[in-house]
Amino acid sequence: MQYNLKNIILASKSIDRREIFNRARIPIETFITDIDEAKYKKIIFNPVELVKEIAKAKALFAKNKLIKNSVDAIIVAADTIVE
């Protein structure tokens, strides 16, 4: 069976996340998003909700930029908090 895979875009500048894909031999393209995380930290105090909202913002930022350039891809976005 043959699959038609789309490009995978990692909406993150995290070296560790990129390495996870490299170790799994999954080709990705990195798209660094311009998200002001401090803005979210001022209004969302629950850490779980904070990482969800930041990850969603990164994904939406990448989606909007890629749509403008007619790029069809799967977007992977994540965020973490270290306390």
N, C-alpha and C positions, 0 to 999 in steps of 0.2 A: 504494500500500500504506500502511495506517495502523498505527502502532505505539501500544501502550498503555504509556507510560513511567511508571515509578514515581518517587517523589520521590528525589532524590539528597541524601544527608546527608554533608557534609564534616566529619569528626571531627577538627577541627584549628582552632586559632586563628590560623594562619598567613595573613597578609594576602596573601603571594605566591601561595599555593595557591589562595586564593579568587579572585585576579585571573586565574589561568590559566583557571578556569571562566568567569569574566566575559568574557574575551577571546574564548573559543570560543562565547559566547552560550548556555552550558548553565546553566539555572537550578538553583541549589542552596540548601540550607539549611545553616547552620553550626551545629554542635553542639560546644561546647567541653567537652572531657573533663577529668576531675579525676584525672589520672595523676601519680603521684610518680615523675618520671623519675630523680631522684637515687637512688632505691632500686635501679633497674636498673643505673645506672652503677657502683654499688658491687660488683655481683656478675657483671656481664658486661663483659669487657675487650676483646673483639673488636668493632670498630666496626660491621661489617656485621651481626653477630648482635644487637648492641645496638639498632640502628635497626629491625631486623625485630621484635624483641620489644616495643619501645615502640609501634610502629605496630599490632601485633596487640593489645596491651593497650588502645590507644585505640579500636580497632574493637570489641572485646568490651565495653568499657565502654558505648559508644554503643548497641550491640546490646541489651544488657541493659536499659538505660533505655528504649529505644524499644519493646521487647517489652512492658514493663510498661504502656505507654501505647497499645498496639495499633497502632503505626505500622508500616506496610509500606513499606520503603525500601531503596535501595541505599546502603551505607555505604562511603565512601572515607576511608581513614586512611593517613597517611604520617609519616615522621620523617626528619630529616637531622642530620648532625653536621658541624660546621665546625671544622677543625683549623688 
